């Protein structure tokens, strides 16, 4: 894997690196309107945040630790790096802080299992594992807060996993082309 920082994303999907578009590939059924997708993901994030905070409150009270929240923000680049290491070839990192965007994109195709692992890895490392440690020992409120916020920040990754699980048939491979995911049967 070779990580290449491309700087600010200009909003034009045609400017993104892309590999060969496979003949007969099927585009994932995704929400195409970026504003609508952003609104839906933000609403789902709020519901997930409320749910996770509710679980924490049941366990030991509402959890909020300033340092945990700061760690969640600081985990944004490492989150993307964990996505990046799941690629075998070149992967490109983009930012657009005005729109709250930070993402990696690679041009290679991969199995459904690898795509799901790629999507979930950072959310496990920065979200689920710290949250589980907090549930075992609530004195680690820093990990509880990190886990709640990092899990919530991964909502777009869960959307990708949902699409892969519900749309890709057995044996299919997937790849990113511009801003969309596609699947095909080799």
VOTI-75016 format. One record per residue (C-alpha): z, y, x. Coordinates in steps of 0.05 Angstrom, whole numbers, always signed. Last residue first. Layout:
REM residues N
PT      Z      Y      X
PT      Z      Y      X
...
END
This chain:
REM residues 186
PT      Z      Y      X
PT   -245   -244   -311
PT   -219   -225   -381
PT   -213   -150   -387
PT   -160    -97   -398
PT   -162    -21   -395
PT   -110    +32   -383
PT   -125   +106   -391
PT   -118   +170   -351
PT   -176   +161   -303
PT   -188    +87   -304
PT   -125    +46   -295
PT   -132    -29   -289
PT   -114    -92   -327
PT   -126   -166   -321
PT   -128   -216   -378
PT   -106   -289   -370
PT    -68   -290   -437
PT    -91   -234   -483
PT    -73   -162   -471
PT    -58   -120   -532
PT    +15   -130   -553
PT    +48   -144   -486
PT     +6    -94   -447
PT    +15    -39   -500
PT    +90    -50   -503
PT    +94    -49   -427
PT    +55    +17   -424
PT   +101    +48   -477
PT   +161    +24   -438
PT   +134    +62   -377
PT   +127   +125   -419
PT   +201   +119   -440
PT   +224   +115   -367
PT   +264   +181   -370
PT   +312   +149   -420
PT   +330    +93   -372
PT   +340   +144   -317
PT   +384   +188   -362
PT   +430   +132   -387
PT   +433    +96   -320
PT   +449   +158   -280
PT   +503   +177   -330
PT   +534   +108   -328
PT   +527   +105   -252
PT   +566   +171   -244
PT   +615   +145   -296
PT   +636    +90   -248
PT   +706    +82   -279
PT   +670    +45   -335
PT   +669    -21   -296
PT   +626    -76   -327
PT   +591    -26   -373
PT   +581    +21   -313
PT   +551    -36   -271
PT   +503    -51   -329
PT   +483    +22   -333
PT   +470    +24   -258
PT   +426    -38   -265
PT   +388    -14   -327
PT   +369    +55   -304
PT   +353    +69   -230
PT   +333     -1   -207
PT   +312    -30   -275
PT   +274    +32   -295
PT   +241    +34   -226
PT   +216    -38   -234
PT   +193    -35   -307
PT   +122    -10   -302
PT   +103    -47   -239
PT   +134   -111   -267
PT    +93   -102   -331
PT    +30    -90   -290
PT    +46   -150   -245
PT    +54   -195   -306
PT    -10   -170   -339
PT    -48   -185   -276
PT    -77   -131   -233
PT   -137    -86   -223
PT   -141    -35   -167
PT   -152    +40   -174
PT    -81    +65   -166
PT    -46   +122   -201
PT    +22   +152   -189
PT    +59   +201   -234
PT   +101   +264   -239
PT    +93   +308   -299
PT   +142   +356   -330
PT    +86   +399   -359
PT   +101   +458   -314
PT   +122   +410   -258
PT    +52   +381   -250
PT    +56   +327   -197
PT     +8   +274   -171
PT    +18   +213   -126
PT    -42   +170   -107
PT    -42    +95    -92
PT    -84    +60    -40
PT    -85    -16    -40
PT    -33    -70    -56
PT     +1    -33   -113
PT    +72    -51   -131
PT    +98     -5    -77
PT    +72    +55   -117
PT   +115    +42   -179
PT   +176    +41   -134
PT   +152   +106   -102
PT   +146   +137   -171
PT   +219   +123   -185
PT   +237   +146   -115
PT   +204   +213   -132
PT   +241   +221   -199
PT   +308   +195   -173
PT   +332   +265   -156
PT   +334   +282   -230
PT   +375   +219   -245
PT   +420   +234   -186
PT   +433   +304   -214
PT   +453   +273   -281
PT   +499   +225   -245
PT   +529   +283   -205
PT   +543   +320   -269
PT   +578   +260   -300
PT   +570   +248   -374
PT   +594   +186   -410
PT   +618   +189   -482
PT   +677   +143   -490
PT   +695    +75   -460
PT   +653    +19   -487
PT   +637    +45   -557
PT   +620   +113   -526
PT   +575    +80   -475
PT   +538    +44   -530
PT   +531   +109   -569
PT   +506   +144   -505
PT   +453    +90   -500
PT   +432    +99   -573
PT   +432   +175   -569
PT   +390   +174   -506
PT   +342   +123   -536
PT   +334   +167   -598
PT   +322   +228   -554
PT   +271   +190   -512
PT   +235   +167   -575
PT   +229   +240   -596
PT   +203   +260   -527
PT   +153   +202   -526
PT   +127   +222   -595
PT   +119   +295   -576
PT    +86   +279   -510
PT    +37   +231   -544
PT    +20   +284   -596
PT     +9   +336   -542
PT    -32   +288   -499
PT    -78   +268   -558
PT   -105   +199   -541
PT    -48   +157   -569
PT    -63    +89   -540
PT   -104    +29   -561
PT   -116     +2   -491
PT   -189     +8   -471
PT   -226    -59   -471
PT   -268    -78   -411
PT   -337   -105   -426
PT   -367    -81   -361
PT   -312    -63   -312
PT   -304    +10   -292
PT   -304    +10   -216
PT   -250    +50   -184
PT   -219   +116   -204
PT   -189   +175   -169
PT   -167   +230   -217
PT   -209   +293   -224
PT   -242   +267   -287
PT   -174   +266   -321
PT   -172   +342   -317
PT   -101   +368   -324
PT   -100   +401   -255
PT    -51   +351   -225
PT    -12   +386   -170
PT     -9   +352   -103
PT    -51   +293    -81
PT     +2   +255    -42
PT    -28   +191    -15
PT    +13   +127    -14
PT    -18    +69    +25
PT     +0     +0     +0
END
